[in-house]
Structures are given as structure tokens and as C-alpha cells.
Amino acid sequence: MKFNKNLKGKASGKQSRSAKSKAVEKVPRHREDSKRQAVLDQLRGSDGTTIAAIMKTTGWQQHSVHGFLSGVVRKKLGFNLVSEKTDDGRVYRIAAAGGAPSRIKARGKGR
């Protein structure tokens, strides 16, 4: 049986990849019940949260929580994450908009 090289990879009656993507509705990028959203909700609370509380909520290890706070919350999302030393340990929270400038913005791009 011979195959026609001109029709390679194309089947009759199927939509092209671009036609399929146009037909699909836009889906939110982040789920409401994700671990990421749970951590952000904790950080947005007026009392903030601790590393231990985030570890308990997500099941992540300590180094993973630190990486999330640094890489996602501060760098990717650009939130002003502040930490305070309390009697219960270090508490992290997202500062309200219009507060102190973000550490990233203050430093600039050239380190």
C-alpha cells in the first residue's frame, strides 16, 4: 500500500490546530482551589502567615516554600512581600498596594 506524500499528516474532515484553538473558550489560568491560591490567601490575610503554616497547608518542604515566596510571589507576581520577626517566629504577608516600594523595584535590574 502506497501513501501519498502530499497528504502526509492530514486527515480529511479534521480541523487544523489553529481552528481548534480558536474554537476553545478561554479558561482561567489558575484554579481557585490550587495550592498557589491557598498560599496567596494566607499571605493576604491581615495577620500574615508563617513558613510552618504554609508547609502544613501545601505539604511542601521548607525550601520549596522559600522558593515559592521568592520566585513566584516576589519576582513573577511582583507582590511586595514583607516579613516581621514576632514571638511566634517570622511572619510573612503581602503589603497593601501603595505601601512601601517593592524590594525588586528599588534595586532595579542591574545587580
N, C-alpha and C positions, 0 to 999 in steps of 0.2 A: 504494500500500500504506500503510495507516494503522498507527501504533504506539499501543499502549495506554500512556498516561502513568502509570498506576498501577504498571506493571511496569518502569518505566524503570530501567536499571542492574541488574536482577535477572534471572538466568537460572535456569531450573528445573534442579534437580539439583546446583547448586553450593553449596559450603559458604560460610557468611559468613566475613568476615575474622577475627572473634573465635574462631570454631570452628577455623579453620586454625591460629591462633597457639597454641591450647590443645593441638592435636594434635602440634605440633612439639616435639621434645625440646630441653632447654636445652643450648646449645652454649657452651663456654668462650669468654669474651670476648677472650682473647688467645692467639695461636698460640705454640707452643713455639719455632718456628723464625723468629720475627719479628725485625726489626732492634731493636725495643724490648727484647725479651728478651735479645738478644745484648749490648746495651749494659749492661743491668742486671746480667747475669752478670759482665761485666768489672768493673763498679763494686763488686760484692760480693766480688771476689777480695781476698785479704789484701794484695796489692801495689797494688791500685787500677789506674787506667789514665790515660792522657793524652788530650788532645784529638786529637792526631795519630793515636793508635791507634783511637779511636772513628771518626774520619774514614775511616781505611783499612778498617775493618770494615763500615761502613754505606754508604760512598760519599757521605756528606753533606758539605756545606761547613762551614767553621768556625763561622759564625754560626748555622747550623742546630743544631750540637752544643751551643753555648751556650744556645740557646733550649730545647732538649730538657732539658738539665740544670736550667735554671731553672724552666721551665714545667711539665714533666712530673715529673721526679724530685723536685724540692723542693716545688712547690706542689700538683700534682694527687695525687701518691702520698704526699707528706708525709715522705719519707725525709730523714734527717739527712746531707746531702752535705757532706763535708769535703774541703778541698784543702790540699796541702802543697807547699811550694817545695823541690825537690830539685836535685841537679846535672844531672839529665836533663830538668828542666823541671817544670812544675806537674803534680802527680798528684792525681786525684780518686778518692774512694772513698765508699761508703756506710758510715757508722759503725755499729758494732754496737748493737743495741737496748739501752736502759738507759744509753747513753753520755751525752755532753753533750746538753743540750736543743737541739732544732731551732731554727735562727735565726728561723723563722717563728713558732713558738710563743713565743719570747722577746719578739718585737716586739709581738705582739698584732695586733688588727685595725685599730686606728686608727693610721695612719702620719702 
